[in-house]
């Protein structure tokens, strides 16, 4: 090799080596920087003022400011994600999120499922009643009363110990308070700081807080079991407690000095993993929950049957009216159909159960809905809009010549519809009517938002106790599947029974 060739290869080797050094050097530098700027996904429920709420599109509250301060002290970033309170622990179990902040009380049962940070807030449960209620003055006087609670909270657990109490569960605090304002329950049990703030900030009239604190509780930040982020969160929380940042945030939101907090509660320790097969454990959980779920399935069938019968009656009438030659009547029916098909069923349930009584109170008179009545009304009104279009299309699918022939034989319009048109149209309407029934069966799960304990709500209540979301919701899904399959088979049998060609084949086959 010549000297010139050697120098050329040496130069190439130096360039290659320098490039590798720079590449790996910057890579390690970027990894170290990314480690410092680690981002944690933290779920919260922004309906829990003053701890977390939204105002002007921004996420605010004591918890939010505290977590931001913890993140700054520990050197990580936070990405917030909204989630219902009842879904937080299942999400942590699945490790789909890094932590949760929603004024979650540290309990022994929860500590077996998730790992909590050191306590960051001292609280307790309180009771709120209507201002004119003189019967309820303490926890003992709640006996045989109607109590509203938020699902999955310690308030819901405490309410279960009240003898003879009728408990109604809701997804968040505002709905529970609205239930009290509408006169459907006698009291609400919830975290007292939240109740006091809600009454003051929203200027809620006609309610009051009674009695002393029912419990002494501590809030913590839950993370998945064995999460490496727990140490990071505890480090940041310890710093803000020591440097006075916590005291400033606490005083800002509650206008007094914070109480002393323990470093750890006695039961805050790693849970012992259960022995035995996970499959057998899951099967055992499902079998224990099955009777309770099947009771909810009966309620689901009851709501579905009532709603479909009423919806079918109203929808048939609307479908005929949609064909009326009188334009105002026809347009009124179309406006009904467009409204109920064009707005979400969930919104309609809220409007009927919470909205109408609230408007009635503003007008000066008391009006309340029974939950069954409200659920059936919302579902049947919604179903009637869809059934009306099915009936209209079924009637229009019949050859107009049959109506003309019937009238030429002396039948009136009503008789023609009853004996000639509708029987034929009904056979064509059965498949879409079957689809509507199955859709209604599944849509009954939406009435859980008003505390109605049908199949889906029963599943939520079980998950709120044992935090076994996959097993319970899998059982709920299988029960729904069984119900829909049975319904589908029933409509298929009915189609065969009403089909004259099929009946003729059956008779010929028997000959």
Order of alpha helices (4+ residues) and beta strands (2+ residues): alpha-beta-beta-beta-beta-alpha-beta-alpha-beta-alpha-beta-beta-beta-beta-alpha-beta-alpha-beta-alpha-beta-beta-beta-alpha-alpha-alpha-alpha-alpha-alpha-alpha-alpha-alpha-alpha-alpha-alpha-alpha
